[in-house]
Structure formats: C-alpha cells, structure tokens
C-alpha cells in the first residue's frame, strides 16, 4: 500500500492537534496511509531562552527566523528520516508567501513523493540564506497569514486525499473541481458540476429532471456541460489558459 510521510518544522506544534486528529486525516493515520510528525523549531533555538529569530539587518519592523536555527532543525529532521532504511530523500518545502502558487497540479505531483518536509515560516519571514537548502518555496495564495501552519495543513490535506485508500471511493477524487478534461483538443481543468440530493423539491425549486432519469450517459453529458458552463462563468482563466 502506498504511504506518504510528512515532517513539519514549526514554532507551534500544538496548532496541529485538532486538525490532525479529525475526520479523514485521523483515519488515514490510523490506517497507516499517512504519517505526520511534528518538530518544534524552538528545540533548536540558541541560548538559555532558545532564541529562534532576530532583528533584520538594515532595520525594519518585525523579526526574522535565523538561518543557523533553521538549518540545524532541517539537518536533524532529514537525518532522522534518512536513517530509516528504504526511505528516499525527503522533498523540502518552505511555506512562504513569495513562493510558487499551490494548485491541484502541484498537489498531484507531490502525491508521488514518499517524504515531504514542510517548514513553516513566521514573523517577517526567514533569513534569505536559508532558502538554498530547500527544494522549493510554496505559497497557497496571494494573501498574508500569520505563519506557514495553516498553509501546511492545506497542502497536507490536498496531497493526502490523492493517496490510494485515503478516500472511501477512488471515484470521489476523479469527479471534483480542477479535475482535468479535454475541451477542443486542449487539456483544461474544470470546476465541479452542481450536485443535488433530497428533498426532490424544496421551496418550489426542483432537482433537474435529467438527474432522475437513470440515463447515466445523458447524466454524464449534462454534468460535463454544467461544469464547463460554471468554469467559464466563475473561473474563465482555467478554460482560456
């Protein structure tokens, strides 16, 4: 059975307690499909007070995470993962707002990786010299968060649900938003089609008749047409790229 390992370096390991012990992420760990380990950056801090950051050279607001502390934590985590026989070299990702934007294509690519180390940035970011030690920098969107913890959870869930056995039915992942389709000979990603369930009529609005017909071929065609229609209206960039 395929399995993926996540190692998270963070200043706030307690932040992950509830999300990682809830719903499918909890079940996937119980089934040994996903393994998630937390590493407290403060453990690698300097001096009596375990300092992990300092004022930026040149002045300015906020604090910057130190390169020496980050490198020590990364070396330790990489060493522990490589010490286990049969594991491949981990893929190291820094969560940073200036990184490449995360999307479904990247999630699919990362789901093929055995081991991922996620480093959660914080404060005013990390010392630029540390970035040479990571494989890539990733941002989950054009906005600012307090740190990389939320972003890492987004990535873990998005990637994990692509691992065989994570979802109850494999088809669940094949019929969702951003699933690839071929339109006019070109590969595009479509938003999900509209879904309906009981009651059949609610406040005078009825479920489309086609969905009650039992004709699966026509239902599939209807769903694809609605997915295209919705994508053109809401996310035309997905169709026109």
Secondary structure, 3 states (H helix, E strand, C coil): CCCEEEEEEECCHHHHHHHHCCHHHHHHHHCCCEEEEEEEHHHHCECCCCECEEECCCCCCCEEECHHHHHHHHHHHHHHHHCCCCCCCCEEEEEEEEEEECCHHHHHHHCCCCEEEEEECECCCECHHHHHHCCEEEECCCCCCCECHHHHHHHHHHHHCCCCCCCCCCHHHHCCCCEEEEECCEEEEECCCCCCCCCCEECCEECCHHHHCCCHHHHHHHHHHHHHHHHHHHCHHHHHC
